[in-house]
Amino acid sequence: MEQLVARARPRVPALLERDGNETVSRVQLREILRQEGLTGGRNDRLGLVLQQLRTETTVNTPSRSSR
């Protein structure tokens, strides 16, 4: 799981900007995994990866109202 988070993390800000999301979605994460050629994207694991990325995104990204 940590490897998936580490590989996905650099791509998250660009996707959030592109799609206008405040947090990464499951669809966006699957897109990252496909682009990176990563396997192991089972739903139970994706949930944990999403949770970690969303926590990091929330901490590191100001909310829309404060921009």
C-alpha positions, -999 to 999 in steps of 0.1 A, spaced: 0 0 0 28 25 8 43 20 -26 9 28 -43 6 59 -22 42 70 -29 37 65 -67 3 82 -68 12 112 -46 30 133 -72 2 130 -97 -26 140 -73 -23 178 -74 -24 179 -112 -56 158 -113 -72 178 -86 -65 210 -105 -76 195 -138 -109 182 -124 -116 208 -98 -118 184 -69 -108 191 -34 -99 155 -27 -88 126 -50 -116 103 -61 -115 65 -67 -118 71 -105 -88 95 -104 -68 70 -84 -76 42 -109 -65 66 -137 -31 71 -119 -26 34 -114 -33 27 -151 -9 55 -162 18 42 -139 12 6 -150 7 -4 -114 -12 -35 -104 -28 -44 -71 -57 -19 -73 -82 -41 -55 -110 -22 -39 -100 -29 -3 -65 -16 -10 -78 14 -30 -98 25 0 -67 26 22 -47 44 -5 -75 69 -10 -77 75 28 -40 83 30 -40 105 -1 -71 124 10 -56 130 45 -24 143 29 -44 165 4 -66 179 31 -36 189 52 -15 203 23 -42 220 2 -61 251 13 -99 249 9 -116 266 -20 -130 293 3 -96 303 15 -80 306 -20 
